[in-house]
């Protein structure tokens, strides 16, 4: 691939970096008609150790902050002898890099090909810089043909933000360059991407795949009825990929019924890219171990936790030259399991439990919003738009009715009783018909 500039031609075919050595590894897999998805654990871990050491050497030589932290932790050379020693590498906290575009940059500014940034809900964003080779060479090396079955016969509708953050352009690159799939760049609502036009485009070009957030998938289905477009007839999707927000399995199952297709979760971030993806068995997310190494740590002690223990998710990117993330604290909660999935994929399985700051304390117990949503969506008379509030330690639920013959009072009592049965505590329920829709991330918890 060659990109023309006003002064010279930049050829990524001639590009060299610490990651070049892994081209041979993945080419050999391709030649053997294999993917990293079903390799023996030892072979996966051998690759990951080699990739981590290559990254350590890269950041040691190319970044002052990373090198100083490694030296403070006793490193005299940038190398670990086993994955068990990964915990000896210092953690990377968000507050260290928030608002600082240079802190962990490992290439010259002129080598940057794309910059993304997080929304910066705490005031300052996190800048993530990619080289062109990061985007179009190294990120595309690992194949996951069991998890992604899209091809050049598909049409993928990308209903995700294209502004600032990674999701829109990231999925567009994935579909176009990894699968040769045609893309409908829908964006996610708003002035330049009205919902009715997005639905019309999906209908006209017979979209087969939709990548979007859980709340926007619900909004598109809801609005299709107002536009006179019939889901399952005018638009016949084979698959929906959900990302950008978490949601419960009950919410996902409702979307499957509404859209009449498989719905799977994709877990990633602007900072780390792809992290983990659900297979069709829906028993957790398979970690994309060609791209990342995932650990679970205790949020307070920072101790690495074994399989099955819930803690904070820590991610190390394996195929980044511009701005590698080394033991990055995501702020997400979950736990890992070794894979024993019927799909045959050997990559570790990640179970998400939400954001650390979103955990609700009810009656002295901590509850993930996903768990509360799971129970709420078990009531078929409740719609997919709701709010959770804490009022002096007591849970208040605002919910909309959905195709029900129950009165508001009857539905409120049904929800109260169901939640009491499921979580063992009383809650207040307010049935409303005016919960606002959003084109951004859905607001589920109100202060």
Secondary structure, DSSP 8 states (H G I E B T S, - for coil): -EEE-SS-EEEGGG---TTTHHHHHHHHHHHTT--GGGS-HHHHHHHHHHHHHHHHHHHHHH-HHHHHHHHHTT-SSS--SSGGGGGGS--B-HHHHTT-SSTT--S-GGGEEEEEE---TTSS--EEEEEHHHHHTGGGTS--TTT----TT-EEEEES--SSSSHHHHHHHIIIIIH--EEEE--SSSTTS-HHHHHHHHHHTT--EEEE-HHHHHHHHHHHHHHT--BTTTB--SEEEE-SS---HHHHHHHHHHHTSEEEEEEEETTTEEEEEE-TT-SSEEE-TTTEEEEEE-TTT--B--TT--EEEEEEESS-SSS--SSEEEEEEEEEE----TT---S-EEEEEEEGGG-EEETTEEE-HHHHHHHHTTSTTEEEEEEEEEETTEEEEEEEE-S--S-HHHHHHHHHHHHHHHHSS-EEEEE-S-----SSS---EE-
